[in-house]
């Protein structure tokens, strides 16, 4: 899927995903999750198609996508790093980890490195409060992450 343009095969796949979830109560979220799982992001060009399939407004589709931080409008990097910013992790140094991550990667939270290797995101609880600051690297959870441990976790990706 290329951002901004949907080829016929992609449009057909989006319609198939939507149809697979259409009988669920409140199908938009399951459809969006399925699209993101398959394509890695939700192309803005898919919004009118989803609105048509679900008989809702494009604004409603766009509003849901932009409300939930887990949905992306652009392809993510090859590796996704999420840093917990909840109170428990902040209390034990998450802000230092964020500042270090942004400086060492050259990408702000919500962004991707110029070479497309790493997407840096924030999350507001990973459920690892006793071992904060918590970080996930491609959905693998790590606790007690300091700036030095962050560097070790990312290894050659930096």
LUMBA-249815 format. One record per residue (C-alpha): residue number from 1; residue in three letters; z, x, y. Coordinates in Angstrom, 2 decimals, always signed. Layout:
# residues N
<rec k="NUM" r="ALA" pz="Z" px="X" py="Y"/>
...
***
This chain:
# residues 158
<rec k="1" r="UNK" pz="+0.00" px="+0.00" py="+0.00"/>
<rec k="2" r="UNK" pz="-1.04" px="+1.48" py="+3.35"/>
<rec k="3" r="UNK" pz="+1.09" px="+0.53" py="+6.33"/>
<rec k="4" r="UNK" pz="-0.58" px="-2.11" py="+8.47"/>
<rec k="5" r="UNK" pz="-3.35" px="-3.07" py="+6.04"/>
<rec k="6" r="UNK" pz="-3.19" px="-4.84" py="+2.72"/>
<rec k="7" r="UNK" pz="-6.05" px="-4.33" py="+0.29"/>
<rec k="8" r="UNK" pz="-6.98" px="-7.27" py="-1.97"/>
<rec k="9" r="UNK" pz="-5.17" px="-5.79" py="-4.99"/>
<rec k="10" r="UNK" pz="-1.95" px="-5.37" py="-2.99"/>
<rec k="11" r="UNK" pz="-2.22" px="-8.89" py="-1.61"/>
<rec k="12" r="UNK" pz="-2.66" px="-10.20" py="-5.14"/>
<rec k="13" r="UNK" pz="+0.38" px="-8.23" py="-6.33"/>
<rec k="14" r="UNK" pz="+2.51" px="-9.54" py="-3.45"/>
<rec k="15" r="UNK" pz="+1.47" px="-13.10" py="-4.28"/>
<rec k="16" r="UNK" pz="+2.35" px="-12.50" py="-7.97"/>
<rec k="17" r="UNK" pz="+5.79" px="-11.17" py="-7.04"/>
<rec k="18" r="UNK" pz="+6.36" px="-14.13" py="-4.74"/>
<rec k="19" r="UNK" pz="+5.26" px="-16.57" py="-7.44"/>
<rec k="20" r="UNK" pz="+7.64" px="-14.95" py="-9.94"/>
<rec k="21" r="UNK" pz="+10.58" px="-15.76" py="-7.65"/>
<rec k="22" r="UNK" pz="+9.36" px="-18.96" py="-5.99"/>
<rec k="23" r="UNK" pz="+11.43" px="-21.25" py="-8.23"/>
<rec k="24" r="UNK" pz="+14.69" px="-19.52" py="-7.29"/>
<rec k="25" r="UNK" pz="+17.00" px="-20.97" py="-4.73"/>
<rec k="26" r="UNK" pz="+16.40" px="-19.09" py="-1.48"/>
<rec k="27" r="UNK" pz="+13.55" px="-16.98" py="-2.86"/>
<rec k="28" r="UNK" pz="+12.90" px="-14.76" py="+0.17"/>
<rec k="29" r="UNK" pz="+15.61" px="-12.17" py="-0.53"/>
<rec k="30" r="UNK" pz="+14.72" px="-11.73" py="-4.22"/>
<rec k="31" r="UNK" pz="+11.04" px="-11.43" py="-3.24"/>
<rec k="32" r="UNK" pz="+11.81" px="-8.82" py="-0.57"/>
<rec k="33" r="UNK" pz="+13.97" px="-6.82" py="-3.00"/>
<rec k="34" r="UNK" pz="+11.20" px="-6.93" py="-5.61"/>
<rec k="35" r="UNK" pz="+8.57" px="-5.82" py="-3.09"/>
<rec k="36" r="UNK" pz="+10.74" px="-2.96" py="-1.89"/>
<rec k="37" r="UNK" pz="+11.46" px="-1.91" py="-5.48"/>
<rec k="38" r="UNK" pz="+7.76" px="-1.84" py="-6.29"/>
<rec k="39" r="UNK" pz="+6.30" px="-0.35" py="-3.10"/>
<rec k="40" r="UNK" pz="+9.29" px="+1.51" py="-1.62"/>
<rec k="41" r="UNK" pz="+9.07" px="-0.50" py="+1.62"/>
<rec k="42" r="UNK" pz="+7.80" px="-3.79" py="+2.99"/>
<rec k="43" r="UNK" pz="+4.59" px="-3.39" py="+4.93"/>
<rec k="44" r="UNK" pz="+4.69" px="-5.48" py="+8.14"/>
<rec k="45" r="UNK" pz="+1.25" px="-6.81" py="+7.17"/>
<rec k="46" r="UNK" pz="+2.92" px="-8.55" py="+4.22"/>
<rec k="47" r="UNK" pz="+5.08" px="-10.72" py="+6.47"/>
<rec k="48" r="UNK" pz="+2.43" px="-13.37" py="+7.27"/>
<rec k="49" r="UNK" pz="+1.43" px="-13.50" py="+3.62"/>
<rec k="50" r="UNK" pz="+5.04" px="-14.12" py="+2.55"/>
<rec k="51" r="UNK" pz="+5.46" px="-16.72" py="+5.28"/>
<rec k="52" r="UNK" pz="+2.37" px="-18.53" py="+4.01"/>
<rec k="53" r="UNK" pz="+3.45" px="-18.39" py="+0.36"/>
<rec k="54" r="UNK" pz="+6.95" px="-19.67" py="+1.17"/>
<rec k="55" r="UNK" pz="+5.85" px="-22.11" py="+3.90"/>
<rec k="56" r="UNK" pz="+8.17" px="-20.57" py="+6.48"/>
<rec k="57" r="UNK" pz="+7.49" px="-18.84" py="+9.78"/>
<rec k="58" r="UNK" pz="+6.49" px="-15.19" py="+10.03"/>
<rec k="59" r="UNK" pz="+9.38" px="-14.83" py="+12.49"/>
<rec k="60" r="UNK" pz="+11.81" px="-15.96" py="+9.79"/>
<rec k="61" r="UNK" pz="+10.46" px="-13.40" py="+7.33"/>
<rec k="62" r="UNK" pz="+10.56" px="-10.66" py="+9.96"/>
<rec k="63" r="UNK" pz="+14.09" px="-11.68" py="+10.99"/>
<rec k="64" r="UNK" pz="+15.40" px="-11.35" py="+7.45"/>
<rec k="65" r="UNK" pz="+13.72" px="-7.98" py="+6.93"/>
<rec k="66" r="UNK" pz="+15.09" px="-6.54" py="+10.16"/>
<rec k="67" r="UNK" pz="+18.56" px="-8.06" py="+9.71"/>
<rec k="68" r="UNK" pz="+19.25" px="-6.30" py="+6.41"/>
<rec k="69" r="UNK" pz="+19.39" px="-2.52" py="+6.73"/>
<rec k="70" r="UNK" pz="+18.22" px="-1.94" py="+3.15"/>
<rec k="71" r="UNK" pz="+14.71" px="-3.20" py="+3.89"/>
<rec k="72" r="UNK" pz="+12.25" px="-0.66" py="+5.26"/>
<rec k="73" r="UNK" pz="+9.01" px="-1.09" py="+7.19"/>
<rec k="74" r="UNK" pz="+7.82" px="+2.43" py="+6.39"/>
<rec k="75" r="UNK" pz="+7.65" px="+4.43" py="+3.19"/>
<rec k="76" r="UNK" pz="+10.86" px="+6.38" py="+2.53"/>
<rec k="77" r="UNK" pz="+11.00" px="+10.10" py="+1.91"/>
<rec k="78" r="UNK" pz="+10.81" px="+11.45" py="-1.61"/>
<rec k="79" r="UNK" pz="+14.64" px="+11.63" py="-1.60"/>
<rec k="80" r="UNK" pz="+16.93" px="+9.10" py="+0.06"/>
<rec k="81" r="UNK" pz="+20.36" px="+10.20" py="+1.28"/>
<rec k="82" r="UNK" pz="+22.90" px="+7.58" py="+2.38"/>
<rec k="83" r="UNK" pz="+26.13" px="+8.52" py="+4.11"/>
<rec k="84" r="UNK" pz="+29.00" px="+6.06" py="+4.14"/>
<rec k="85" r="UNK" pz="+30.13" px="+5.16" py="+7.65"/>
<rec k="86" r="UNK" pz="+32.92" px="+2.72" py="+6.74"/>
<rec k="87" r="UNK" pz="+36.39" px="+3.24" py="+8.17"/>
<rec k="88" r="UNK" pz="+37.86" px="+5.00" py="+5.13"/>
<rec k="89" r="UNK" pz="+35.08" px="+7.58" py="+5.09"/>
<rec k="90" r="UNK" pz="+35.14" px="+7.99" py="+8.86"/>
<rec k="91" r="UNK" pz="+38.85" px="+8.71" py="+8.68"/>
<rec k="92" r="UNK" pz="+38.22" px="+11.73" py="+6.46"/>
<rec k="93" r="UNK" pz="+35.21" px="+13.24" py="+8.21"/>
<rec k="94" r="UNK" pz="+32.06" px="+11.18" py="+7.68"/>
<rec k="95" r="UNK" pz="+31.06" px="+11.69" py="+11.32"/>
<rec k="96" r="UNK" pz="+31.03" px="+15.47" py="+10.76"/>
<rec k="97" r="UNK" pz="+28.83" px="+15.01" py="+7.71"/>
<rec k="98" r="UNK" pz="+26.45" px="+12.78" py="+9.68"/>
<rec k="99" r="UNK" pz="+26.21" px="+15.26" py="+12.57"/>
<rec k="100" r="UNK" pz="+25.60" px="+18.11" py="+10.12"/>
<rec k="101" r="UNK" pz="+23.02" px="+16.14" py="+8.13"/>
<rec k="102" r="UNK" pz="+21.07" px="+15.17" py="+11.25"/>
<rec k="103" r="UNK" pz="+21.10" px="+18.75" py="+12.54"/>
<rec k="104" r="UNK" pz="+20.22" px="+20.42" py="+9.25"/>
<rec k="105" r="UNK" pz="+17.51" px="+17.94" py="+8.29"/>
<rec k="106" r="UNK" pz="+16.10" px="+17.41" py="+11.76"/>
<rec k="107" r="UNK" pz="+16.16" px="+13.64" py="+11.25"/>
<rec k="108" r="UNK" pz="+18.39" px="+10.97" py="+12.74"/>
<rec k="109" r="UNK" pz="+20.04" px="+8.21" py="+10.69"/>
<rec k="110" r="UNK" pz="+17.35" px="+5.75" py="+9.70"/>
<rec k="111" r="UNK" pz="+14.68" px="+8.44" py="+9.91"/>
<rec k="112" r="UNK" pz="+12.72" px="+10.68" py="+7.61"/>
<rec k="113" r="UNK" pz="+12.13" px="+14.41" py="+7.87"/>
<rec k="114" r="UNK" pz="+8.76" px="+15.44" py="+9.28"/>
<rec k="115" r="UNK" pz="+7.61" px="+16.68" py="+5.89"/>
<rec k="116" r="UNK" pz="+8.54" px="+13.37" py="+4.21"/>
<rec k="117" r="UNK" pz="+11.01" px="+14.99" py="+1.85"/>
<rec k="118" r="UNK" pz="+14.23" px="+13.23" py="+2.87"/>
<rec k="119" r="UNK" pz="+15.13" px="+9.87" py="+4.40"/>
<rec k="120" r="UNK" pz="+18.60" px="+9.83" py="+5.96"/>
<rec k="121" r="UNK" pz="+20.39" px="+6.48" py="+6.07"/>
<rec k="122" r="UNK" pz="+23.84" px="+5.14" py="+6.71"/>
<rec k="123" r="UNK" pz="+25.65" px="+2.56" py="+4.66"/>
<rec k="124" r="UNK" pz="+28.89" px="+0.73" py="+5.37"/>
<rec k="125" r="UNK" pz="+30.69" px="+1.15" py="+2.08"/>
<rec k="126" r="UNK" pz="+29.78" px="+2.77" py="-1.17"/>
<rec k="127" r="UNK" pz="+32.99" px="+1.66" py="-2.87"/>
<rec k="128" r="UNK" pz="+34.23" px="+5.22" py="-3.21"/>
<rec k="129" r="UNK" pz="+36.89" px="+4.96" py="-0.51"/>
<rec k="130" r="UNK" pz="+39.50" px="+7.14" py="-2.24"/>
<rec k="131" r="UNK" pz="+37.03" px="+10.02" py="-2.42"/>
<rec k="132" r="UNK" pz="+35.47" px="+9.90" py="+1.05"/>
<rec k="133" r="UNK" pz="+33.36" px="+10.93" py="+2.71"/>
<rec k="134" r="UNK" pz="+30.96" px="+9.42" py="+0.20"/>
<rec k="135" r="UNK" pz="+27.24" px="+10.10" py="-0.01"/>
<rec k="136" r="UNK" pz="+24.46" px="+9.01" py="-2.33"/>
<rec k="137" r="UNK" pz="+21.44" px="+11.14" py="-3.09"/>
<rec k="138" r="UNK" pz="+18.77" px="+8.97" py="-4.70"/>
<rec k="139" r="UNK" pz="+21.45" px="+6.45" py="-5.71"/>
<rec k="140" r="UNK" pz="+23.70" px="+9.05" py="-7.34"/>
<rec k="141" r="UNK" pz="+27.18" px="+8.84" py="-5.82"/>
<rec k="142" r="UNK" pz="+29.15" px="+11.87" py="-4.62"/>
<rec k="143" r="UNK" pz="+32.64" px="+12.01" py="-3.14"/>
<rec k="144" r="UNK" pz="+34.54" px="+14.38" py="-0.87"/>
<rec k="145" r="UNK" pz="+31.33" px="+15.53" py="+0.75"/>
<rec k="146" r="UNK" pz="+31.83" px="+18.15" py="+3.43"/>
<rec k="147" r="UNK" pz="+28.98" px="+19.70" py="+5.43"/>
<rec k="148" r="UNK" pz="+28.94" px="+22.62" py="+2.96"/>
<rec k="149" r="UNK" pz="+28.85" px="+20.27" py="-0.03"/>
<rec k="150" r="UNK" pz="+26.10" px="+18.28" py="+1.66"/>
<rec k="151" r="UNK" pz="+24.01" px="+21.47" py="+1.81"/>
<rec k="152" r="UNK" pz="+24.72" px="+22.19" py="-1.84"/>
<rec k="153" r="UNK" pz="+23.75" px="+18.64" py="-2.89"/>
<rec k="154" r="UNK" pz="+20.44" px="+18.83" py="-1.09"/>
<rec k="155" r="UNK" pz="+19.67" px="+22.36" py="-2.23"/>
<rec k="156" r="UNK" pz="+15.98" px="+23.05" py="-1.82"/>
<rec k="157" r="UNK" pz="+15.29" px="+19.76" py="-0.06"/>
<rec k="158" r="UNK" pz="+16.52" px="+21.11" py="+3.27"/>
***
